[in-house]
Amino acid sequence: MATVSAADLLRIVEAVPPRRARASEGVRLVYDQVHLTMSAEDRPAEEWARADVVGYRTAAWELTMYAVSTIAVRVWLLEMEATTPVGVSPFWGGPGPVLVVFTAGGASMQFPVIDCPSAPSV
């Protein structure tokens, strides 16, 4: 799980360009145990935003989620205090992750994952 502040995660999801400016439907989230980074699915080296991770650290992961999901995450984050810690993690179900889960203050949001190269193989 990557834990970042609500303000930092909001900055990350607000960096997603509008649909017309993207070549694909997916956005790539990468957690390297130090940062949570977002980039285009088709241009992973072109980093849109990055946030420092705080607190407990788990194993690194990367996933691709639907860009449209970031709209709901943005609305949810706007209701939070800037310093609220938000956990972001893949949910491993079956042969790979089924969901990416955002958790804060006892509430959570889950969205489908397009791909997860770091998923354990079965």
N, CA, C and O atoms as CSV, one atom per row, in Angstrom:
chain,resi,resn,atom,element,x,y,z
A,1,MET,N,N,0.845,-1.177,0.000
A,1,MET,CA,C,0.000,0.000,0.000
A,1,MET,C,C,0.886,1.233,0.000
A,1,MET,O,O,1.865,1.312,0.742
A,2,ALA,N,N,0.535,2.177,-0.826
A,2,ALA,CA,C,1.198,3.472,-0.840
A,2,ALA,C,C,0.308,4.438,-0.067
A,2,ALA,O,O,-0.872,4.585,-0.385
A,3,THR,N,N,0.864,5.094,0.940
A,3,THR,CA,C,0.097,6.073,1.700
A,3,THR,C,C,0.629,7.464,1.378
A,3,THR,O,O,1.813,7.751,1.557
A,4,VAL,N,N,-0.265,8.317,0.902
A,4,VAL,CA,C,0.079,9.695,0.556
A,4,VAL,C,C,-0.975,10.617,1.164
A,4,VAL,O,O,-2.055,10.166,1.546
A,5,SER,N,N,-0.661,11.896,1.251
A,5,SER,CA,C,-1.657,12.839,1.772
A,5,SER,C,C,-2.746,13.058,0.727
A,5,SER,O,O,-2.521,12.885,-0.471
A,6,ALA,N,N,-3.922,13.439,1.201
A,6,ALA,CA,C,-5.032,13.720,0.284
A,6,ALA,C,C,-4.646,14.822,-0.698
A,6,ALA,O,O,-5.003,14.755,-1.874
A,7,ALA,N,N,-3.922,15.834,-0.227
A,7,ALA,CA,C,-3.507,16.933,-1.108
A,7,ALA,C,C,-2.577,16.435,-2.211
A,7,ALA,O,O,-2.714,16.836,-3.367
A,8,ASP,N,N,-1.634,15.562,-1.860
A,8,ASP,CA,C,-0.709,15.031,-2.866
A,8,ASP,C,C,-1.425,14.138,-3.866
A,8,ASP,O,O,-1.158,14.210,-5.066
A,9,LEU,N,N,-2.337,13.293,-3.382
A,9,LEU,CA,C,-3.073,12.423,-4.297
A,9,LEU,C,C,-3.987,13.252,-5.204
A,9,LEU,O,O,-4.152,12.931,-6.381
A,10,LEU,N,N,-4.573,14.303,-4.663
A,10,LEU,CA,C,-5.404,15.192,-5.478
A,10,LEU,C,C,-4.569,15.822,-6.595
A,10,LEU,O,O,-5.019,15.913,-7.737
A,11,ARG,N,N,-3.368,16.251,-6.264
A,11,ARG,CA,C,-2.470,16.819,-7.272
A,11,ARG,C,C,-2.160,15.792,-8.367
A,11,ARG,O,O,-2.074,16.139,-9.545
A,12,ILE,N,N,-1.993,14.526,-7.969
A,12,ILE,CA,C,-1.710,13.461,-8.937
A,12,ILE,C,C,-2.899,13.246,-9.868
A,12,ILE,O,O,-2.731,13.221,-11.087
A,13,VAL,N,N,-4.096,13.089,-9.308
A,13,VAL,CA,C,-5.250,12.803,-10.176
A,13,VAL,C,C,-5.650,14.016,-11.019
A,13,VAL,O,O,-6.206,13.859,-12.106
A,14,GLU,N,N,-5.371,15.215,-10.527
A,14,GLU,CA,C,-5.658,16.409,-11.325
A,14,GLU,C,C,-4.694,16.564,-12.495
A,14,GLU,O,O,-4.962,17.336,-13.416
A,15,ALA,N,N,-3.581,15.844,-12.473
A,15,ALA,CA,C,-2.599,15.913,-13.559
A,15,ALA,C,C,-3.015,15.099,-14.783
A,15,ALA,O,O,-2.395,15.215,-15.840
A,16,VAL,N,N,-4.056,14.279,-14.652
A,16,VAL,CA,C,-4.511,13.464,-15.788
A,16,VAL,C,C,-5.093,14.392,-16.853
A,16,VAL,O,O,-6.046,15.126,-16.590
A,17,PRO,N,N,-4.518,14.358,-18.053
A,17,PRO,CA,C,-5.027,15.222,-19.123
A,17,PRO,C,C,-6.433,14.817,-19.562
A,17,PRO,O,O,-6.849,13.682,-19.329
A,18,PRO,N,N,-7.164,15.729,-20.190
A,18,PRO,CA,C,-8.487,15.386,-20.712
A,18,PRO,C,C,-8.379,14.280,-21.768
A,18,PRO,O,O,-7.311,14.054,-22.336
A,19,ARG,N,N,-9.476,13.609,-22.014
A,19,ARG,CA,C,-9.503,12.468,-22.937
A,19,ARG,C,C,-8.912,12.804,-24.303
A,19,ARG,O,O,-8.163,12.001,-24.859
A,20,ARG,N,N,-9.226,13.941,-24.838
A,20,ARG,CA,C,-8.726,14.302,-26.177
A,20,ARG,C,C,-7.209,14.416,-26.222
A,20,ARG,O,O,-6.604,14.264,-27.284
A,21,ALA,N,N,-6.595,14.681,-25.080
A,21,ALA,CA,C,-5.144,14.848,-25.027
A,21,ALA,C,C,-4.409,13.538,-24.744
A,21,ALA,O,O,-3.179,13.507,-24.743
A,22,ARG,N,N,-5.149,12.464,-24.506
A,22,ARG,CA,C,-4.536,11.160,-24.211
A,22,ARG,C,C,-4.723,10.218,-25.391
A,22,ARG,O,O,-5.728,10.282,-26.099
A,23,ALA,N,N,-3.753,9.352,-25.592
A,23,ALA,CA,C,-3.846,8.365,-26.673
A,23,ALA,C,C,-4.540,7.089,-26.215
A,23,ALA,O,O,-4.921,6.264,-27.045
A,24,SER,N,N,-4.711,6.916,-24.908
A,24,SER,CA,C,-5.329,5.685,-24.407
A,24,SER,C,C,-6.283,5.990,-23.258
A,24,SER,O,O,-6.310,7.101,-22.728
A,25,GLU,N,N,-7.058,4.988,-22.889
A,25,GLU,CA,C,-8.023,5.119,-21.785
A,25,GLU,C,C,-7.380,4.904,-20.420
A,25,GLU,O,O,-7.984,5.220,-19.395
A,26,GLY,N,N,-6.168,4.373,-20.396
A,26,GLY,CA,C,-5.543,4.005,-19.132
A,26,GLY,C,C,-4.543,5.014,-18.620
A,26,GLY,O,O,-3.916,5.744,-19.386
A,27,VAL,N,N,-4.406,5.040,-17.282
A,27,VAL,CA,C,-3.350,5.789,-16.622
A,27,VAL,C,C,-2.572,4.809,-15.759
A,27,VAL,O,O,-3.137,3.869,-15.200
A,28,ARG,N,N,-1.306,5.036,-15.660
A,28,ARG,CA,C,-0.409,4.109,-14.979
A,28,ARG,C,C,-0.024,4.674,-13.620
A,28,ARG,O,O,0.454,5.804,-13.526
A,29,LEU,N,N,-0.232,3.889,-12.569
A,29,LEU,CA,C,0.205,4.232,-11.218
A,29,LEU,C,C,1.363,3.315,-10.858
A,29,LEU,O,O,1.272,2.098,-11.018
A,30,VAL,N,N,2.448,3.899,-10.374
A,30,VAL,CA,C,3.613,3.119,-9.965
A,30,VAL,C,C,3.985,3.516,-8.544
A,30,VAL,O,O,4.150,4.696,-8.237
A,31,TYR,N,N,4.113,2.514,-7.686
A,31,TYR,CA,C,4.553,2.709,-6.304
A,31,TYR,C,C,5.897,2.006,-6.172
A,31,TYR,O,O,5.984,0.790,-6.338
A,32,ASP,N,N,6.949,2.773,-5.872
A,32,ASP,CA,C,8.295,2.196,-5.767
A,32,ASP,C,C,8.814,2.164,-4.334
A,32,ASP,O,O,10.020,2.030,-4.122
A,33,GLN,N,N,7.953,2.281,-3.371
A,33,GLN,CA,C,8.223,2.308,-1.934
A,33,GLN,C,C,8.716,3.673,-1.450
A,33,GLN,O,O,8.910,3.868,-0.250
A,34,VAL,N,N,8.919,4.608,-2.361
A,34,VAL,CA,C,9.330,5.962,-2.001
A,34,VAL,C,C,8.343,6.984,-2.562
A,34,VAL,O,O,8.011,7.969,-1.902
A,35,HIS,N,N,7.877,6.739,-3.790
A,35,HIS,CA,C,6.970,7.659,-4.478
A,35,HIS,C,C,5.782,6.919,-5.071
A,35,HIS,O,O,5.850,5.722,-5.349
A,36,LEU,N,N,4.699,7.650,-5.257
A,36,LEU,CA,C,3.563,7.197,-6.055
A,36,LEU,C,C,3.557,8.109,-7.277
A,36,LEU,O,O,3.462,9.330,-7.151
A,37,THR,N,N,3.659,7.508,-8.457
A,37,THR,CA,C,3.809,8.256,-9.696
A,37,THR,C,C,2.685,7.920,-10.656
A,37,THR,O,O,2.246,6.772,-10.725
A,38,MET,N,N,2.211,8.921,-11.401
A,38,MET,CA,C,1.196,8.680,-12.420
A,38,MET,C,C,1.744,9.116,-13.774
A,38,MET,O,O,2.395,10.153,-13.904
A,39,SER,N,N,1.456,8.280,-14.784
A,39,SER,CA,C,1.871,8.582,-16.152
A,39,SER,C,C,0.850,8.005,-17.121
A,39,SER,O,O,-0.123,7.369,-16.716
A,40,ALA,N,N,1.088,8.236,-18.401
A,40,ALA,CA,C,0.212,7.685,-19.433
A,40,ALA,C,C,0.488,6.196,-19.590
A,40,ALA,O,O,1.623,5.745,-19.436
A,41,GLU,N,N,-0.550,5.447,-19.894
A,41,GLU,CA,C,-0.403,4.011,-20.126
A,41,GLU,C,C,0.561,3.749,-21.282
A,41,GLU,O,O,1.392,2.845,-21.208
A,42,ASP,N,N,0.450,4.527,-22.328
A,42,ASP,CA,C,1.259,4.302,-23.523
A,42,ASP,C,C,2.590,5.056,-23.519
A,42,ASP,O,O,3.408,4.856,-24.417
A,43,ARG,N,N,2.823,5.920,-22.525
A,43,ARG,CA,C,4.079,6.657,-22.403
A,43,ARG,C,C,4.527,6.665,-20.940
A,43,ARG,O,O,4.499,7.711,-20.292
A,44,PRO,N,N,4.940,5.509,-20.417
A,44,PRO,CA,C,5.258,5.418,-18.989
A,44,PRO,C,C,6.413,6.308,-18.537
A,44,PRO,O,O,6.478,6.672,-17.363
A,45,ALA,N,N,7.308,6.659,-19.426
A,45,ALA,CA,C,8.435,7.510,-19.042
A,45,ALA,C,C,8.036,8.978,-18.894
A,45,ALA,O,O,8.783,9.769,-18.319
A,46,GLU,N,N,6.873,9.340,-19.406
A,46,GLU,CA,C,6.382,10.717,-19.335
A,46,GLU,C,C,5.552,10.879,-18.061
A,46,GLU,O,O,4.335,10.690,-18.061
A,47,GLU,N,N,6.232,11.228,-16.995
A,47,GLU,CA,C,5.596,11.327,-15.677
A,47,GLU,C,C,4.730,12.582,-15.578
A,47,GLU,O,O,5.192,13.689,-15.859
A,48,TRP,N,N,3.461,12.398,-15.173
A,48,TRP,CA,C,2.554,13.536,-15.006
A,48,TRP,C,C,2.672,14.150,-13.622
A,48,TRP,O,O,2.676,15.373,-13.480
A,49,ALA,N,N,2.767,13.314,-12.609
A,49,ALA,CA,C,2.840,13.808,-11.231
A,49,ALA,C,C,3.437,12.734,-10.339
A,49,ALA,O,O,3.404,11.545,-10.654
A,50,ARG,N,N,3.984,13.186,-9.217
A,50,ARG,CA,C,4.624,12.275,-8.269
A,50,ARG,C,C,4.387,12.798,-6.857
A,50,ARG,O,O,4.364,14.007,-6.626
A,51,ALA,N,N,4.211,11.877,-5.922
A,51,ALA,CA,C,4.040,12.253,-4.516
A,51,ALA,C,C,4.931,11.376,-3.655
A,51,ALA,O,O,5.131,10.197,-3.949
A,52,ASP,N,N,5.462,11.957,-2.594
A,52,ASP,CA,C,6.231,11.180,-1.634
A,52,ASP,C,C,5.288,10.330,-0.800
A,52,ASP,O,O,4.204,10.771,-0.417
A,53,VAL,N,N,5.716,9.108,-0.524
A,53,VAL,CA,C,4.934,8.187,0.298
A,53,VAL,C,C,5.275,8.445,1.760
A,53,VAL,O,O,6.425,8.735,2.091
A,54,VAL,N,N,4.283,8.340,2.630
A,54,VAL,CA,C,4.489,8.532,4.066
A,54,VAL,C,C,4.088,7.265,4.812
A,54,VAL,O,O,3.297,6.464,4.313
A,55,GLY,N,N,4.636,7.091,6.007
A,55,GLY,CA,C,4.212,5.974,6.853
A,55,GLY,C,C,4.718,4.616,6.402
A,55,GLY,O,O,5.758,4.499,5.754
A,56,TYR,N,N,3.957,3.599,6.762
A,56,TYR,CA,C,4.296,2.199,6.500
A,56,TYR,C,C,4.433,1.937,5.004
A,56,TYR,O,O,3.650,2.438,4.197
A,57,ARG,N,N,5.438,1.144,4.649
A,57,ARG,CA,C,5.671,0.823,3.237
A,57,ARG,C,C,5.526,-0.674,2.992
A,57,ARG,O,O,5.966,-1.492,3.801
A,58,THR,N,N,4.908,-1.021,1.874
A,58,THR,CA,C,4.760,-2.421,1.479
A,58,THR,C,C,5.595,-2.662,0.221
A,58,THR,O,O,6.348,-1.786,-0.205
A,59,ALA,N,N,5.464,-3.831,-0.364
A,59,ALA,CA,C,6.188,-4.152,-1.597
A,59,ALA,C,C,5.765,-3.216,-2.725
A,59,ALA,O,O,4.624,-2.756,-2.775
A,60,ALA,N,N,6.692,-2.948,-3.615
A,60,ALA,CA,C,6.415,-2.082,-4.765
A,60,ALA,C,C,5.401,-2.742,-5.696
A,60,ALA,O,O,5.293,-3.967,-5.739
A,61,TRP,N,N,4.662,-1.922,-6.439
A,61,TRP,CA,C,3.695,-2.429,-7.414
A,61,TRP,C,C,3.481,-1.397,-8.506
A,61,TRP,O,O,3.829,-0.226,-8.354
A,62,GLU,N,N,2.907,-1.850,-9.603
A,62,GLU,CA,C,2.470,-0.938,-10.662
A,62,GLU,C,C,1.199,-1.496,-11.268
A,62,GLU,O,O,0.989,-2.708,-11.313
A,63,LEU,N,N,0.355,-0.586,-11.734
A,63,LEU,CA,C,-0.904,-1.000,-12.344
A,63,LEU,C,C,-1.374,0.055,-13.326
A,63,LEU,O,O,-0.915,1.198,-13.307
A,64,THR,N,N,-2.290,-0.347,-14.176
A,64,THR,CA,C,-2.945,0.576,-15.099
A,64,THR,C,C,-4.431,0.555,-14.789
A,64,THR,O,O,-5.061,-0.502,-14.780
A,65,MET,N,N,-4.984,1.733,-14.537
A,65,MET,CA,C,-6.412,1.856,-14.242
A,65,MET,C,C,-7.054,2.750,-15.302
A,65,MET,O,O,-6.360,3.435,-16.053
A,66,TYR,N,N,-8.369,2.733,-15.351
A,66,TYR,CA,C,-9.081,3.586,-16.299
A,66,TYR,C,C,-8.983,5.043,-15.862
A,66,TYR,O,O,-9.229,5.360,-14.698
A,67,ALA,N,N,-8.631,5.920,-16.778
A,67,ALA,CA,C,-8.497,7.343,-16.475
A,67,ALA,C,C,-9.801,7.930,-15.953
A,67,ALA,O,O,-9.780,8.806,-15.088
A,68,VAL,N,N,-10.926,7.464,-16.464
A,68,VAL,CA,C,-12.222,7.994,-16.037
A,68,VAL,C,C,-12.444,7.785,-14.533
A,68,VAL,O,O,-13.181,8.554,-13.915
A,69,SER,N,N,-11.832,6.780,-13.942
A,69,SER,CA,C,-11.974,6.534,-12.498
A,69,SER,C,C,-11.382,7.661,-11.669
A,69,SER,O,O,-11.814,7.892,-10.540
A,70,THR,N,N,-10.397,8.366,-12.216
A,70,THR,CA,C,-9.763,9.430,-11.445
A,70,THR,C,C,-10.712,10.596,-11.178
A,70,THR,O,O,-10.482,11.376,-10.253
A,71,ILE,N,N,-11.757,10.724,-11.961
A,71,ILE,CA,C,-12.736,11.794,-11.731
A,71,ILE,C,C,-13.437,11.582,-10.393
A,71,ILE,O,O,-13.573,12.522,-9.610
A,72,ALA,N,N,-13.880,10.367,-10.127
A,72,ALA,CA,C,-14.543,10.065,-8.857
A,72,ALA,C,C,-13.575,10.210,-7.688
A,72,ALA,O,O,-13.954,10.705,-6.626
A,73,VAL,N,N,-12.333,9.784,-7.878
A,73,VAL,CA,C,-11.327,9.929,-6.819
A,73,VAL,C,C,-11.128,11.409,-6.512
A,73,VAL,O,O,-11.041,11.794,-5.346
A,74,ARG,N,N,-11.057,12.229,-7.534
A,74,ARG,CA,C,-10.873,13.675,-7.350
A,74,ARG,C,C,-12.005,14.272,-6.523
A,74,ARG,O,O,-11.751,15.016,-5.576
A,75,VAL,N,N,-13.235,13.960,-6.865
A,75,VAL,CA,C,-14.392,14.485,-6.132
A,75,VAL,C,C,-14.331,14.047,-4.672
A,75,VAL,O,O,-14.590,14.849,-3.774
A,76,TRP,N,N,-13.994,12.793,-4.429
A,76,TRP,CA,C,-13.887,12.254,-3.071
A,76,TRP,C,C,-12.812,12.996,-2.283
A,76,TRP,O,O,-13.027,13.347,-1.123
A,77,LEU,N,N,-11.661,13.238,-2.902
A,77,LEU,CA,C,-10.551,13.903,-2.222
A,77,LEU,C,C,-10.854,15.360,-1.898
A,77,LEU,O,O,-10.344,15.887,-0.909
A,78,LEU,N,N,-11.664,16.015,-2.703
A,78,LEU,CA,C,-11.998,17.418,-2.460
A,78,LEU,C,C,-12.732,17.621,-1.137
A,78,LEU,O,O,-12.723,18.721,-0.585
A,79,GLU,N,N,-13.362,16.576,-0.632
A,79,GLU,CA,C,-14.096,16.651,0.633
A,79,GLU,C,C,-13.199,16.435,1.852
A,79,GLU,O,O,-13.653,16.601,2.984
A,80,MET,N,N,-11.950,16.072,1.644
A,80,MET,CA,C,-11.051,15.724,2.750
A,80,MET,C,C,-10.144,16.880,3.138
A,80,MET,O,O,-9.886,17.795,2.356
A,81,GLU,N,N,-9.670,16.801,4.379
A,81,GLU,CA,C,-8.610,17.705,4.818
A,81,GLU,C,C,-7.353,17.357,4.029
A,81,GLU,O,O,-7.123,16.187,3.722
A,82,ALA,N,N,-6.549,18.343,3.702
A,82,ALA,CA,C,-5.354,18.139,2.878
A,82,ALA,C,C,-4.373,17.136,3.476
A,82,ALA,O,O,-3.688,16.423,2.743
A,83,THR,N,N,-4.307,17.080,4.803
A,83,THR,CA,C,-3.328,16.207,5.458
A,83,THR,C,C,-3.828,14.784,5.710
A,83,THR,O,O,-3.085,13.960,6.243
A,84,THR,N,N,-5.061,14.486,5.340
A,84,THR,CA,C,-5.611,13.143,5.556
A,84,THR,C,C,-4.772,12.112,4.807
A,84,THR,O,O,-4.553,12.256,3.605
A,85,PRO,N,N,-4.297,11.070,5.504
A,85,PRO,CA,C,-3.566,10.017,4.796
A,85,PRO,C,C,-4.525,9.148,3.982
A,85,PRO,O,O,-5.584,8.747,4.465
A,86,VAL,N,N,-4.136,8.867,2.744
A,86,VAL,CA,C,-4.946,8.041,1.848
A,86,VAL,C,C,-4.088,6.864,1.390
A,86,VAL,O,O,-2.983,7.048,0.880
A,87,GLY,N,N,-4.610,5.658,1.579
A,87,GLY,CA,C,-3.915,4.465,1.120
A,87,GLY,C,C,-4.350,4.114,-0.292
A,87,GLY,O,O,-5.535,4.172,-0.620
A,88,VAL,N,N,-3.385,3.750,-1.122
A,88,VAL,CA,C,-3.661,3.327,-2.497
A,88,VAL,C,C,-3.016,1.962,-2.676
A,88,VAL,O,O,-1.818,1.805,-2.442
A,89,SER,N,N,-3.806,0.970,-3.091
A,89,SER,CA,C,-3.226,-0.365,-3.256
A,89,SER,C,C,-4.025,-1.213,-4.227
A,89,SER,O,O,-5.231,-1.024,-4.385
A,90,PRO,N,N,-3.340,-2.157,-4.884
A,90,PRO,CA,C,-4.061,-3.122,-5.703
A,90,PRO,C,C,-4.705,-4.162,-4.798
A,90,PRO,O,O,-4.175,-4.473,-3.732
A,91,PHE,N,N,-5.824,-4.688,-5.208
A,91,PHE,CA,C,-6.493,-5.774,-4.487
A,91,PHE,C,C,-6.250,-7.040,-5.294
A,91,PHE,O,O,-6.703,-7.153,-6.433
A,92,TRP,N,N,-5.544,-7.978,-4.710
A,92,TRP,CA,C,-5.194,-9.213,-5.413
A,92,TRP,C,C,-6.344,-10.192,-5.315
A,92,TRP,O,O,-6.622,-10.724,-4.240
A,93,GLY,N,N,-7.011,-10.431,-6.422
A,93,GLY,CA,C,-8.112,-11.389,-6.450
A,93,GLY,C,C,-7.949,-12.321,-7.627
A,93,GLY,O,O,-8.025,-11.885,-8.775
A,94,GLY,N,N,-7.731,-13.578,-7.370
A,94,GLY,CA,C,-7.556,-14.529,-8.465
A,94,GLY,C,C,-6.166,-14.427,-9.054
A,94,GLY,O,O,-5.196,-14.234,-8.321
A,95,PRO,N,N,-6.052,-14.554,-10.372
A,95,PRO,CA,C,-4.741,-14.580,-11.005
A,95,PRO,C,C,-4.052,-13.219,-11.047
A,95,PRO,O,O,-2.877,-13.145,-11.407
A,96,GLY,N,N,-4.727,-12.173,-10.699
A,96,GLY,CA,C,-4.139,-10.838,-10.685
A,96,GLY,C,C,-5.060,-9.898,-9.957
A,96,GLY,O,O,-6.136,-10.297,-9.512
A,97,PRO,N,N,-4.648,-8.639,-9.827
A,97,PRO,CA,C,-5.505,-7.705,-9.111
A,97,PRO,C,C,-6.785,-7.436,-9.895
A,97,PRO,O,O,-6.773,-7.310,-11.119
A,98,VAL,N,N,-7.847,-7.356,-9.183
A,98,VAL,CA,C,-9.132,-7.049,-9.796
A,98,VAL,C,C,-9.411,-5.562,-9.652
A,98,VAL,O,O,-10.052,-4.955,-10.510
A,99,LEU,N,N,-8.931,-4.982,-8.570
A,99,LEU,CA,C,-9.270,-3.596,-8.237
A,99,LEU,C,C,-8.052,-2.807,-7.785
A,99,LEU,O,O,-7.051,-3.373,-7.346
A,100,VAL,N,N,-8.158,-1.487,-7.901
A,100,VAL,CA,C,-7.275,-0.587,-7.186
A,100,VAL,C,C,-8.172,0.050,-6.128
A,100,VAL,O,O,-9.278,0.499,-6.429
A,101,VAL,N,N,-7.687,0.084,-4.892
A,101,VAL,CA,C,-8.493,0.548,-3.764
A,101,VAL,C,C,-7.857,1.804,-3.163
A,101,VAL,O,O,-6.656,1.844,-2.897
A,102,PHE,N,N,-8.685,2.820,-2.958
A,102,PHE,CA,C,-8.285,4.052,-2.286
A,102,PHE,C,C,-9.000,4.056,-0.941
A,102,PHE,O,O,-10.223,3.918,-0.899
A,103,THR,N,N,-8.258,4.211,0.172
A,103,THR,CA,C,-8.841,4.120,1.507
A,103,THR,C,C,-8.426,5.320,2.356
A,103,THR,O,O,-7.258,5.710,2.364
A,104,ALA,N,N,-9.393,5.902,3.072
A,104,ALA,CA,C,-9.104,7.005,3.990
A,104,ALA,C,C,-10.220,7.122,5.009
A,104,ALA,O,O,-11.398,7.073,4.657
A,105,GLY,N,N,-9.852,7.277,6.268
A,105,GLY,CA,C,-10.823,7.544,7.317
A,105,GLY,C,C,-11.964,6.552,7.404
A,105,GLY,O,O,-13.093,6.946,7.698
A,106,GLY,N,N,-11.708,5.288,7.161
A,106,GLY,CA,C,-12.747,4.269,7.256
A,106,GLY,C,C,-13.595,4.112,6.010
A,106,GLY,O,O,-14.459,3.237,5.962
A,107,ALA,N,N,-13.371,4.935,5.004
A,107,ALA,CA,C,-14.110,4.830,3.739
A,107,ALA,C,C,-13.159,4.362,2.642
A,107,ALA,O,O,-11.945,4.541,2.739
A,108,SER,N,N,-13.723,3.764,1.606
A,108,SER,CA,C,-12.872,3.344,0.493
A,108,SER,C,C,-13.616,3.456,-0.827
A,108,SER,O,O,-14.846,3.473,-0.875
A,109,MET,N,N,-12.840,3.533,-1.887
A,109,MET,CA,C,-13.363,3.525,-3.260
A,109,MET,C,C,-12.578,2.463,-4.008
A,109,MET,O,O,-11.364,2.347,-3.838
A,110,GLN,N,N,-13.266,1.687,-4.839
A,110,GLN,CA,C,-12.598,0.645,-5.609
A,110,GLN,C,C,-12.918,0.816,-7.087
A,110,GLN,O,O,-14.035,1.170,-7.464
A,111,PHE,N,N,-11.905,0.555,-7.918
A,111,PHE,CA,C,-12.064,0.687,-9.363
A,111,PHE,C,C,-11.385,-0.478,-10.070
A,111,PHE,O,O,-10.410,-1.027,-9.557
A,112,PRO,N,N,-11.890,-0.864,-11.245
A,112,PRO,CA,C,-11.262,-1.958,-11.988
A,112,PRO,C,C,-9.870,-1.582,-12.492
A,112,PRO,O,O,-9.570,-0.418,-12.758
A,113,VAL,N,N,-9.046,-2.597,-12.610
A,113,VAL,CA,C,-7.685,-2.442,-13.104
A,113,VAL,C,C,-7.617,-3.007,-14.524
A,113,VAL,O,O,-8.169,-4.074,-14.793
A,114,ILE,N,N,-6.955,-2.308,-15.417
A,114,ILE,CA,C,-6.770,-2.779,-16.791
A,114,ILE,C,C,-5.651,-3.808,-16.842
A,114,ILE,O,O,-5.779,-4.843,-17.496
A,115,ASP,N,N,-4.548,-3.518,-16.146
A,115,ASP,CA,C,-3.367,-4.371,-16.192
A,115,ASP,C,C,-2.550,-4.161,-14.924
A,115,ASP,O,O,-2.599,-3.097,-14.307
A,116,CYS,N,N,-1.798,-5.189,-14.546
A,116,CYS,CA,C,-0.919,-5.061,-13.388
A,116,CYS,C,C,0.295,-5.966,-13.587
A,116,CYS,O,O,0.264,-7.138,-13.212
A,117,PRO,N,N,1.370,-5.422,-14.181
A,117,PRO,CA,C,2.557,-6.229,-14.430
A,117,PRO,C,C,3.189,-6.797,-13.164
A,117,PRO,O,O,3.873,-7.818,-13.227
A,118,SER,N,N,2.975,-6.156,-12.021
A,118,SER,CA,C,3.576,-6.631,-10.775
A,118,SER,C,C,2.726,-7.671,-10.057
A,118,SER,O,O,3.091,-8.114,-8.968
A,119,ALA,N,N,1.610,-8.066,-10.638
A,119,ALA,CA,C,0.732,-9.067,-10.008
A,119,ALA,C,C,1.448,-10.410,-9.915
A,119,ALA,O,O,2.181,-10.791,-10.828
A,120,PRO,N,N,1.237,-11.124,-8.817
A,120,PRO,CA,C,1.848,-12.454,-8.712
A,120,PRO,C,C,1.257,-13.386,-9.763
A,120,PRO,O,O,0.053,-13.366,-10.021
A,121,SER,N,N,2.109,-14.196,-10.360
A,121,SER,CA,C,1.603,-15.147,-11.358
A,121,SER,C,C,1.037,-16.370,-10.654
A,121,SER,O,O,1.458,-16.727,-9.554
A,122,VAL,N,N,0.082,-16.999,-11.306
A,122,VAL,CA,C,-0.586,-18.158,-10.706
A,122,VAL,C,C,-0.065,-19.420,-11.329
A,122,VAL,O,O,-0.498,-20.513,-10.964
